[in-house]
Amino acid sequence: MTAPPRSSGATSRFLGRLRPQREKLPRDIKVMLAAAFLIALGFGLVAPVLPQFATTFGVGNTEAAVIVAIFAFMRLAFAPAGGALIGKRGERPVYVAGLLIVALSTAACAFAQDYWQLLLFRGLGGAGSVMFTVASMALVIRLAPPQSRGRVSGAYASAFLIGNVCGPIVGGLLAGLGLRVPFLAYAAALLVAAFVVQTQLSHQRRDQGETQLRAPDMRFGDALTAGTYRSALASSFANGWATFGVRMATVPLFAAAAFGAGPQAAGLALAVFAAGNAAALTFSGRLADSLGRKPMMISGLLVAALATAGIGLTSDLPWFLGASTLAGVGSGLFGPAQQAAVADVIGNGRSGGKVLAVYQMMSDVGAIVGPVVAGLLADRLGFGWAFGVTGAILLLAALGWLPTRESLRRAGS
């Protein structure tokens, strides 16, 4: 009798990893997803109207752009303080405080009487934003079961994505009632999110018992000894450069210069990027929990690198939109794995506020530096170089994951 091929067992194990068992998400994670949706929905309300609102105070496009940039700058400047606060006060208090700061500052924007007041209020909002961003990441890491970290990260990203898509639509409708109305609606959404987090996180109400069982906070130096964390810092920087920087600042300029298209083409490019991202998020989190973090990081970064570099080589609108869609797919492939890998380093039993703050800062630095470098390259050498260098940054981040050990710990390993 012929023995069955030895490869059949390996094939079965591989296919089993592609079809991991889907356990129900904890209730507290669902609470966090609801809060994430409300936050993203509110942010999407003000994003389309903020520059236009700034110009109503008699300033030009540069000053209006500063209103947008001050938010990112204050996020970067206050990230270390936010991480330290989490270590001293805990995740939930910092999360709720950050939400309340942004809610109050956003409501104040609606009543700003001049440009400088608007600048001050948006800056305060940036400080609150980084507080709840880092605290939310820390909460998700603490609450997510280790075997479902990728799926939880994917679900969290999806909640933000849906909110970001719905927000501008609702915000555009509210803007018809006046440019100040979306700010008040955003403030209301943040207040609701703060109430949900404060009252519905059952896990966080057991503060005394939880503190007694909690391990010492993870120090940044300890995290830096882990190759997984160092690789995540590099890919976070690359992701900030490409996804949050160049995609928002350079892609619209390229659409106008290369195709003579208006804001509609740029908006369509952002929409198809989001569509590709959403499609990948439907399965990438589960694969990060089954195949591992490293394969998803390398494959996602490679897809994003090639697609981003390809954008600068496109000569007609369909190819441009196709490359934008593929870039979104690449971003969706590695996003959940990246956050899950950082969670693997920190673990569930301790806080990693400072570790997460630096991780977030790398993305913010990339989002600030990327558009500046890409803009300089586009002005002097052309858009092909701008997108080519951006693709190279993503490629270098992918190469950085090659020597990194897999951080996913499977049952029995």
C-alpha positions in Angstrom: 0.0 0.0 0.0 1.3 3.4 -0.9 1.9 5.7 2.0 0.2 9.1 1.8 2.5 12.0 0.9 4.2 13.7 3.9 3.2 17.1 2.6 -0.5 16.4 3.2 0.0 17.0 7.0 1.8 20.3 6.4 -0.8 21.3 3.9 -3.6 20.6 6.3 -1.9 22.6 9.1 -1.3 25.5 6.7 -5.0 25.5 5.6 -6.0 25.3 9.2 -4.1 28.5 9.9 -6.0 30.2 7.0 -9.3 29.2 8.7 -8.7 30.1 12.4 -11.5 29.6 14.9 -13.4 32.8 15.4 -14.1 33.4 19.0 -16.5 36.2 20.1 -14.8 39.5 20.9 -15.0 40.5 24.6 -17.7 43.0 25.4 -15.1 45.7 26.4 -13.5 45.5 23.0 -16.9 46.1 21.4 -17.3 49.2 23.6 -13.9 50.4 22.4 -15.0 49.8 18.8 -18.2 51.9 19.3 -16.1 54.7 20.8 -13.6 54.5 17.9 -16.5 54.9 15.4 -17.9 57.9 17.2 -14.4 59.6 17.3 -13.7 59.0 13.7 -17.2 60.1 12.7 -16.8 63.3 14.5 -13.3 64.0 13.1 -14.7 63.4 9.6 -17.3 66.1 10.3 -14.8 68.9 10.7 -12.0 67.7 8.3 -13.7 69.0 5.1 -14.7 72.4 6.5 -11.8 73.3 8.7 -9.6 75.0 6.0 -12.6 76.8 4.6 -13.6 78.0 8.1 -10.1 79.4 8.7 -10.3 81.5 5.6 -13.4 83.2 6.9 -11.1 85.2 9.2 -9.5 86.9 6.2 -6.3 84.7 6.0 -4.8 83.0 3.0 -4.2 79.3 2.1 -0.9 79.2 4.0 -2.5 80.3 7.3 -5.4 77.9 6.7 -2.9 75.1 6.3 -1.2 76.1 9.5 -4.5 75.5 11.3 -4.4 71.9 10.1 -0.6 71.5 10.8 -0.8 72.8 14.4 -3.0 69.8 15.4 -0.4 67.3 14.1 2.5 69.3 15.7 0.8 69.4 19.1 0.1 65.7 18.9 3.8 65.1 18.3 4.9 67.5 21.1 2.6 66.1 23.7 3.0 62.4 22.9 5.7 61.8 25.6 3.6 63.5 28.3 0.6 61.4 27.3 2.6 58.2 27.7 3.8 59.3 31.1 0.3 60.2 32.2 -0.9 56.7 31.3 1.8 55.2 33.5 0.8 57.4 36.4 -3.0 57.6 36.1 -4.0 54.5 34.0 -5.4 54.2 30.5 -9.1 54.9 31.0 -8.7 58.2 32.9 -6.2 59.5 30.3 -8.5 58.3 27.5 -11.6 60.1 28.9 -9.6 63.2 29.8 -8.2 63.4 26.2 -11.7 63.1 24.7 -13.0 65.8 27.0 -10.1 68.2 26.1 -10.7 67.7 22.4 -14.5 68.1 22.9 -14.1 71.4 24.7 -11.5 72.8 22.4 -13.6 71.8 19.3 -16.7 73.4 20.8 -14.6 76.5 21.4 -13.5 76.5 17.8 -17.2 77.0 16.9 -17.2 80.2 18.9 -13.7 81.5 17.8 -13.8 85.2 17.0 -10.5 85.5 15.1 -7.8 83.4 13.5 -5.5 83.3 16.6 -8.3 82.0 18.8 -8.9 79.2 16.3 -5.2 78.4 16.1 -5.1 78.2 20.0 -8.1 76.0 20.3 -7.0 73.6 17.5 -3.6 73.3 19.2 -5.2 72.3 22.5 -7.2 69.8 20.6 -4.0 68.2 19.3 -2.7 67.7 22.8 -5.9 66.0 23.9 -6.0 63.9 20.7 -2.6 62.3 21.4 -3.8 61.5 24.9 -6.8 59.5 23.9 -5.0 58.0 20.8 -2.1 56.5 22.9 -4.5 55.5 25.8 -6.9 53.8 23.4 -4.0 51.7 21.9 -3.0 50.8 25.4 -6.5 49.8 26.4 -7.0 47.7 23.2 -3.7 45.9 23.9 -4.7 45.2 27.6 -8.2 44.0 26.7 -7.6 42.0 23.5 -7.0 38.2 24.0 -3.5 37.4 22.8 -4.8 34.9 20.2 -7.1 37.6 18.7 -4.9 40.6 18.7 -4.7 40.8 14.9 -8.5 40.5 14.5 -9.1 43.1 17.2 -6.7 45.5 15.6 -8.4 45.0 12.2 -11.8 45.5 13.7 -10.6 48.7 15.4 -9.1 50.0 12.2 -12.4 49.2 10.4 -14.4 51.1 12.9 -12.2 54.2 12.3 -12.4 53.7 8.6 -16.2 53.5 8.5 -16.4 56.6 10.7 -14.0 58.5 8.5 -16.0 57.6 5.4 -19.4 58.6 7.0 -18.1 61.7 8.7 -17.4 63.9 5.6 -20.7 63.0 4.1 -22.6 64.1 7.3 -20.3 67.1 7.7 -20.9 68.3 4.2 -24.6 68.3 5.0 -24.2 70.0 8.3 -22.0 72.7 6.7 -25.1 73.8 4.8 -26.3 75.0 8.2 -23.2 77.0 8.8 -19.4 76.3 9.0 -19.6 76.3 12.8 -22.2 73.6 13.1 -19.9 70.6 12.3 -17.6 71.6 15.2 -20.4 71.5 17.7 -21.5 68.1 16.3 -17.9 66.8 16.6 -17.8 68.0 20.2 -21.1 66.2 20.9 -19.8 62.9 19.4 -16.7 63.1 21.6 -18.8 63.7 24.7 -20.9 60.6 23.8 -17.7 58.6 23.3 -16.3 59.7 26.6 -19.5 58.7 28.4 -19.5 55.3 26.7 -15.9 54.6 27.7 -16.3 55.9 31.3 -19.5 53.9 32.0 -19.4 50.8 29.9 -15.9 49.4 30.3 -16.6 46.7 32.9 -13.0 45.5 32.8 -11.8 49.0 33.9 -14.1 49.3 36.9 -12.2 46.8 38.9 -9.3 49.3 39.4 -8.1 48.1 42.8 -7.9 44.4 42.0 -6.4 45.1 38.6 -3.7 47.3 40.0 -2.6 44.6 42.5 -2.2 42.0 39.7 -0.6 44.4 37.2 3.1 44.0 36.3 5.5 47.0 36.3 5.1 49.4 33.4 7.2 48.5 30.4 10.2 50.9 29.9 11.1 52.2 26.5 14.6 50.9 26.8 13.3 47.4 27.4 11.0 47.5 24.4 13.8 48.8 22.2 15.8 45.6 22.9 13.1 43.7 21.0 13.6 43.4 17.3 9.9 43.4 16.7 9.5 46.8 18.3 12.4 48.3 16.4 10.9 47.0 13.1 7.5 48.4 14.1 9.0 51.8 14.7 10.4 51.8 11.2 7.2 50.7 9.6 5.2 53.1 11.6 7.4 56.0 10.3 7.0 54.7 6.8 3.3 54.3 7.2 3.0 57.9 8.5 5.1 59.2 5.6 3.1 57.4 2.9 -0.4 57.0 4.2 -1.0 60.0 6.5 1.4 62.4 4.8 2.0 61.9 1.0 -1.5 60.4 0.4 -3.2 63.5 1.9 -0.8 66.2 0.7 0.9 65.0 -2.5 -1.7 62.8 -4.2 -4.2 65.7 -4.7 -1.4 67.9 -6.3 -0.4 65.0 -8.6 -3.9 64.5 -9.8 -4.2 68.2 -10.7 -0.8 68.4 -12.4 -0.8 65.1 -14.2 -4.4 64.9 -15.4 -5.6 68.4 -15.2 -8.2 67.1 -12.8 -10.0 69.0 -10.1 -10.6 68.1 -6.5 -13.0 65.4 -7.6 -10.2 63.2 -9.0 -8.2 63.6 -5.8 -11.3 62.8 -3.7 -11.9 59.7 -5.8 -8.3 58.6 -5.3 -8.7 58.9 -1.5 -12.0 57.0 -1.8 -10.6 54.0 -3.7 -7.6 53.9 -1.3 -10.1 53.6 1.5 -12.1 50.9 -0.4 -8.9 48.9 -0.9 -8.0 49.3 2.7 -11.5 48.2 3.8 -11.3 45.1 1.6 -8.0 44.0 3.1 -9.1 44.6 6.6 -11.9 42.0 6.2 -9.3 39.3 6.4 -5.9 40.7 7.3 -6.4 40.7 11.0 -7.4 37.0 11.1 -4.4 36.1 8.9 -2.1 38.0 11.3 -3.4 35.7 14.1 -2.9 32.6 12.1 -0.1 33.0 9.6 1.8 35.4 11.8 2.7 39.1 12.1 5.8 39.0 10.0 4.4 37.6 6.8 1.6 40.1 6.8 4.0 43.0 7.5 6.4 42.1 4.7 3.7 41.4 2.1 1.6 44.4 3.0 4.6 46.8 2.9 5.8 45.4 -0.4 2.4 45.8 -2.0 2.1 49.4 -0.6 5.7 50.2 -1.8 5.2 49.0 -5.3 1.7 50.6 -5.7 2.9 53.9 -4.2 5.9 54.1 -6.5 3.6 53.2 -9.4 1.4 56.2 -8.8 4.1 58.5 -10.0 4.4 56.5 -13.2 0.7 56.6 -14.2 -0.2 58.7 -17.2 -4.0 58.3 -17.2 -6.8 58.4 -14.6 -7.8 54.7 -14.5 -4.2 53.5 -13.8 -3.8 56.2 -11.2 -7.0 55.0 -9.4 -5.9 51.4 -9.8 -2.5 52.1 -8.1 -4.3 54.1 -5.4 -6.6 51.1 -4.7 -3.7 48.7 -4.5 -1.8 51.0 -2.1 -4.9 50.9 0.1 -4.9 47.1 0.0 -1.2 47.0 1.1 -1.9 49.4 4.0 -4.8 47.2 5.1 -2.7 44.1 4.9 0.0 45.2 7.3 -2.0 47.6 9.6 -3.5 45.0 12.0 -0.3 43.0 12.1 1.8 46.0 13.0 -0.3 46.9 16.0 -0.6 43.3 17.1 3.2 42.9 16.9 3.6 45.9 19.3 1.0 44.3 21.5 3.0 41.1 21.6 6.0 43.0 22.8 4.1 44.8 25.6 1.7 42.0 26.6 -1.6 42.2 28.5 -0.4 42.3 32.0 1.3 45.7 32.1 1.0 49.2 30.8 3.2 50.4 27.9 2.2 54.1 27.7 5.7 55.4 26.9 6.4 52.6 24.5 3.2 53.3 22.6 3.8 57.1 22.7 7.1 56.7 20.8 5.4 54.3 18.4 2.7 56.9 17.7 5.3 59.7 17.5 7.2 57.8 14.7 4.0 57.9 12.6 3.4 61.6 13.3 7.0 62.4 12.4 6.6 60.5 9.1 3.4 62.4 8.4 5.1 65.7 8.9 8.4 65.0 7.1 7.0 62.9 4.2 4.9 65.7 2.5 7.7 68.2 2.9 10.3 65.9 1.3 7.9 64.7 -1.4 7.0 68.3 -2.2 10.6 69.3 -2.6 11.3 66.3 -4.8 8.2 67.1 -6.9 9.2 70.7 -7.4 12.8 69.9 -8.4 12.7 66.5 -10.0 9.1 65.7 -10.7 6.3 63.7 -9.1 7.9 60.4 -10.2 10.7 60.9 -7.8 8.4 62.0 -5.0 6.4 58.8 -5.2 9.4 56.7 -6.0 11.2 57.8 -2.8 8.1 57.2 -0.8 7.8 53.7 -2.2 11.5 53.2 -1.3 10.8 54.2 2.3 8.1 51.6 2.5 10.4 49.0 0.9 13.2 49.7 3.4 10.6 49.2 6.2 9.7 45.8 4.7 13.3 44.8 4.5 13.7 45.7 8.2 11.2 42.9 9.0 13.1 40.2 7.3 15.6 39.4 10.1 12.9 40.0 12.8 11.7 36.9 14.7 8.0 36.1 14.6 6.3 37.5 17.7 3.0 35.4 17.5 3.0 32.7 20.1 0.8 29.8 18.9 -0.7 27.3 21.2 1.8 24.6 22.1 4.8 26.6 21.0 
